[in-house]
Amino acid sequence: MENQSREVEVVIIGAGISGLTAAYRLKKKDPHLDVLVLEAKERVGGRTLTVEMKSADGSDHWDLGGQWVGRCQPQIMALLEELGLEVYPQYIRGLKFLQVGRLSNIASYSSDIPTLPLMGLYDLHRLLSMTDKMALEVNPNDPFSCPKAARWDCETLETFIDSKIWTEAVKDLLRACMRTMFGVELSQISLLYFLTYVASAGNMKNLIEATENTAQEYKIKGGAQQISEKLVKHISKENVLLGEPVSMVTQAGDSVEVISKKGNKYRCKKVILAVPPSQIGRMEFNPTLPVETREIIKRMPPSNAFWRVAGSSGEVVSNGGASMLPSCDMGPLGVVYDATSSNAQPALLGFMGGLQAVQWQKMEYIEYRDLVWDTEPYNEGAPVSCVGPGAMRFYAKGLREPFDKIHFAGTESATIWCGFMNGAVQAGSRAALEVLYDLRPQLVAASDIQVIGGHRSGHKQGQGQSLSGKVVKWSLGLGIALAVIFTARKFYNSMSPA
Ligand SMILES: Cc1cc2nc3c(=O)[nH]c(=O)nc-3n(C[C@H](O)[C@H](O)[C@H](O)COP(=O)(O)OP(=O)(O)OC[C@H]3O[C@@H](n4cnc5c(N)ncnc54)[C@H](O)[C@@H]3O)c2cc1C
């Protein structure tokens, strides 16, 4: 087939939530603006993917990617409303199970506060409030402007938690939480990046809880991929080309030429890059991208949650934990081993034995799906790309500052809820305004100019009572007692002969 050549005003690369939000905002401001979205995959939605599966009553929809939202995330909530999508609360009532600490005891609890020894509760409260306090010193628009930036950027989240936390159970709890949130080991995350992430979300409570006004408050009825599908309807299907991976972007004179792997050429006045940093690194740019951008994308690999890459052997020994099914006394798996074949085909092998095997073999699953985001083309990892130690000095300029006619969107470039769907919307809207400011300045309001300047809005610090607030109520008495004991011990030590 002959290669095509097309001329438009704006090319947006990537049809995830961020790229499509940028297209939607541009078309909303000026329906005559010629905008074309180029997407590598044969589907829209990027890191959101909703699948239909058989269910007890026929079939239903489940999300394999981004799914939770909350009222503390103003941009995504407003977009959901504009698109007519409804949310429903995450179910959190009833017993919860916690398996942490060396003894691997399973504790159950039903409040918002994990069952931990009192010393652990105090430890957890200390870390949460210390983190919130430190995050207040970090401006997500320019994290490296913080006076302690260089020091915090040398440290990793692992060394921070290791040095500040006394109890093994709380270390385990935080590691489990952070691994899930970032998809990498804590030793791979710069402390300054982590604090930037907390600052962009407002506070730790917003990030980690599933209660009112937090990030895991609601799910989207019918699935999160609908956000992108609805946006496509608004900007019109002809303006979104699927299966069109971009390989090269050349800026020359007044225009930009975008070339796809298929050899198709698109000439335009402006480009919005709405792909994860690792995918920017796979494209060729002429002239090359600024050094800050090259440096930050090299140090922002996509996360991977899987066993060998995460430094794990794959080996698990468990008593099965608690069962979700009333007819089984415990969870299904006893021992898991790495079962990678001699041809290096990765696999895990799990054993069910004894009562576990007797009870679980009677069970039939209706359908099973999983998705390893590491191997998903044009993502290569999830949920977010993290910055390792020593690279944050390039962060703000490298990820967000326009390079002549190229503008940057994508959740990683957001200043409010970066890494989340909210961040994708905020960054897409900001990039759209930047483009509009140059192409249609008459359509940009004074309030929009503030947004382009990257000002921070949307969260109110300390909404509701935080987990740390609740923990402090429970542990205050003990905290005071401990403080006295520690001070006394310190005093005693300093008095003792060396
Ligand atoms: C398992 C998982 C759970 C998550 N949970 C949550 C959650 O509960 N709540 C939440 O808010 N967020 C969550 N997230 C994160 C959220 O999904 C993302 O922040 C958001 O979807 C990112 O949107 P984006 O548009 O910035 O990037 P993406 O969704 O990654 O979109 C980028 C698009 O660019 C395309 N692309 C890449 N390279 C090229 C190229 N060369 N040419 C053309 N196109 C290209 C990609 O195919 C992709 O479609 C989760 C993510 C995952 C994977």
The ligand as a Gaussian input file, in Angstrom:
#p B3LYP/6-31G(d) Opt

LIG

0 1
 C       -2.371000      -2.055000      36.540000
 C       -2.586000      -0.572000      36.648000
 C       -3.337000      -0.066000      37.684000
 C       -3.533000       1.313000      37.787000
 N       -4.392000       1.788000      38.754000
 C       -4.752000       3.096000      38.727000
 C       -5.846000       3.558000      39.514000
 O       -6.506000       2.765000      40.192000
 N       -6.169000       4.884000      39.475000
 C       -5.494000       5.768000      38.658000
 O       -5.845000       6.959000      38.645000
 N       -4.482000       5.346000      37.879000
 C       -4.113000       4.035000      37.861000
 N       -3.158000       3.570000      37.017000
 C       -2.404000       4.571000      36.217000
 C       -3.248000       5.133000      35.058000
 O       -3.821000       4.087000      34.339000
 C       -2.325000       5.978000      34.198000
 O       -1.778000       7.019000      34.977000
 C       -3.011000       6.662000      33.017000
 O       -3.892000       5.800000      32.347000
 C       -1.919000       7.176000      32.074000
 O       -2.484000       7.804000      30.947000
 P       -1.543000       8.460000      29.851000
 O       -2.425000       8.896000      28.763000
 O       -0.645000       9.432000      30.482000
 O       -0.567000       7.286000      29.346000
 P       -0.925000       5.907000      28.634000
 O       -2.211000       5.381000      29.137000
 O        0.274000       5.036000      28.793000
 O       -1.115000       6.304000      27.104000
 C       -0.039000       6.449000      26.229000
 C       -0.449000       5.953000      24.861000
 O        0.617000       6.203000      23.949000
 C        0.712000       5.119000      23.044000
 N        2.050000       5.107000      22.448000
 C        3.223000       4.759000      23.021000
 N        4.223000       4.868000      22.134000
 C        3.675000       5.317000      20.979000
 C        4.213000       5.627000      19.698000
 N        5.505000       5.468000      19.405000
 N        3.367000       6.072000      18.731000
 C        2.044000       6.239000      18.988000
 N        1.491000       5.929000      20.179000
 C        2.296000       5.478000      21.164000
 C        0.420000       3.913000      23.939000
 O        0.055000       2.798000      23.170000
 C       -0.697000       4.438000      24.822000
 O       -1.963000       4.190000      24.260000
 C       -2.939000       2.206000      36.858000
 C       -2.197000       1.680000      35.805000
 C       -2.032000       0.312000      35.689000
 C       -1.308000      -0.226000      34.502000

